[in-house]
């Protein structure tokens, strides 16, 4: 538990340090981003693990890089779960690549799976989720690191 938290904090710090932020222009008003999961891989596969998350998310990206949104998905044990978050997107200056770090709460790990996510004592757990994304016009894709347990690839549309 202690090592996971330290590792997540280290990833968060590295993500922030490696990013080069593009300052917003006066014409940039931000955008909405709707996304879905296309691939998930658990690092320590278990027959109980679900690799089809059925994620649907809606996110607002402000011109300043501030992001906030929510998503619904099926967790690793096929339980319907929800993620509400806020964070920061760091755009690269010369490439359509960005780093994103969000933090928020996950609800949905219940019953015998309640303790499969740290700090889920009351059915809601805090999380930090880093990702790397690329966009081409309105189409985007992200590689999302889900702690030390799994990675997910998402795709979506900006509008």
C-alpha positions in Angstrom: 0.0 0.0 0.0 2.7 2.5 1.0 4.8 1.6 -2.1 1.8 2.1 -4.4 1.1 5.5 -3.0 4.8 6.5 -3.3 4.9 5.2 -6.8 1.8 7.1 -7.8 3.2 10.3 -6.4 6.5 9.7 -8.2 4.6 9.2 -11.5 2.6 12.4 -10.9 5.8 14.4 -10.2 7.6 12.9 -13.3 4.6 13.6 -15.5 4.5 17.3 -14.4 8.3 17.7 -14.7 8.4 16.2 -18.2 5.6 18.3 -19.7 6.1 21.5 -21.6 3.1 23.6 -21.4 1.7 25.6 -24.4 0.3 28.9 -23.3 -3.3 29.4 -24.4 -4.1 32.0 -27.1 -7.0 34.4 -27.0 -8.7 32.4 -29.8 -8.5 29.1 -27.8 -11.7 28.6 -25.8 -11.2 25.0 -24.8 -13.1 21.9 -25.8 -15.3 19.0 -24.7 -13.9 15.5 -25.1 -16.0 12.3 -25.2 -14.1 9.0 -24.9 -14.5 5.3 -24.7 -12.1 2.4 -23.8 -10.8 0.2 -26.6 -8.2 -2.0 -24.8 -7.3 -2.9 -21.3 -4.5 -5.1 -19.9 -4.0 -6.1 -16.3 -0.3 -6.5 -15.3 -1.1 -9.6 -13.2 -3.9 -11.3 -15.0 -6.5 -13.1 -12.9 -9.4 -15.2 -14.3 -11.8 -12.8 -12.4 -10.4 -9.7 -14.2 -12.6 -8.0 -16.7 -10.6 -6.4 -19.6 -13.7 -4.9 -21.3 -14.3 -1.7 -19.3 -17.2 -0.3 -21.4 -16.0 3.2 -20.4 -17.9 6.2 -21.4 -16.5 9.6 -20.3 -17.2 13.2 -20.8 -14.5 15.8 -20.0 -14.1 19.6 -20.3 -10.7 20.9 -21.3 -10.2 24.6 -20.6 -7.7 26.7 -22.6 -5.6 26.9 -19.5 -5.1 23.2 -19.4 -7.5 22.6 -16.6 -9.6 19.4 -17.1 -12.6 18.1 -15.2 -15.1 15.4 -16.0 -16.7 12.1 -15.2 -16.8 8.6 -16.5 -18.7 5.4 -16.0 -17.1 2.0 -16.6 -17.1 -1.6 -15.5 -14.2 -2.1 -13.0 -11.8 -5.1 -13.0 -14.6 -7.2 -11.4 -17.4 -6.2 -13.8 -19.1 -3.9 -11.3 -20.5 -0.6 -12.7 -18.3 2.2 -11.3 -17.9 6.0 -11.6 -15.0 8.4 -11.6 -15.3 12.1 -11.0 -12.1 14.1 -11.4 -10.2 17.3 -12.1 -6.7 17.8 -13.3 -4.3 19.3 -15.7 -3.4 18.7 -19.4 0.1 19.6 -20.5 0.3 20.1 -24.3 3.7 19.7 -26.1 4.7 22.8 -28.0 5.8 21.1 -31.3 3.7 17.9 -31.4 0.1 17.0 -31.0 1.0 15.0 -27.9 0.0 15.8 -24.3 0.3 14.5 -20.8 -2.6 14.6 -18.5 -2.8 14.1 -14.7 -6.2 13.7 -13.1 -7.2 13.1 -9.5 -10.6 12.4 -8.1 -12.8 9.7 -6.6 -13.9 6.3 -7.7 -17.1 4.7 -6.5 -18.3 1.2 -7.4 -15.9 -1.4 -5.8 -18.4 -3.3 -3.6 -18.8 -6.5 -1.7 -15.9 -8.9 -1.6 -14.0 -6.6 -4.0 -14.3 -3.5 -1.8 -10.6 -3.8 -0.6 -9.2 -4.3 -4.2 -8.8 -0.5 -4.4 -6.8 1.3 -1.7 -8.6 3.6 0.8 -12.1 2.4 -0.2 -13.3 2.1 3.4 -16.6 4.0 2.7 -17.2 2.9 -0.9 -15.5 5.9 -2.4 -11.7 5.9 -2.9 -9.3 8.7 -4.0 -7.2 8.0 -7.1 -4.6 9.7 -9.2 -4.5 8.7 -12.9 -1.8 9.8 -15.3 -2.1 9.4 -19.1 -0.3 10.3 -22.3 -2.4 11.3 -25.3 -2.1 12.2 -29.0 -4.7 14.0 -31.1 -5.2 14.5 -34.8 -7.8 17.2 -35.4 -10.9 16.2 -33.4 -9.8 12.6 -32.9 -7.7 11.7 -29.9 -6.3 8.6 -28.1 -4.8 8.1 -24.7 -2.7 5.5 -22.9 -3.9 5.5 -19.3 -2.0 4.0 -16.4 -4.4 2.6 -13.8 -2.1 2.5 -10.8 0.2 -0.5 -10.8 -2.6 -2.9 -11.8 -3.5 -2.2 -15.4 -3.2 0.0 -18.4 -6.0 1.1 -20.8 -6.1 2.7 -24.2 -9.0 5.1 -24.9 -10.1 7.0 -28.0 -12.5 9.8 -28.4 -13.6 13.0 -30.1 -13.0 16.6 -29.3 -15.7 19.1 -29.9 
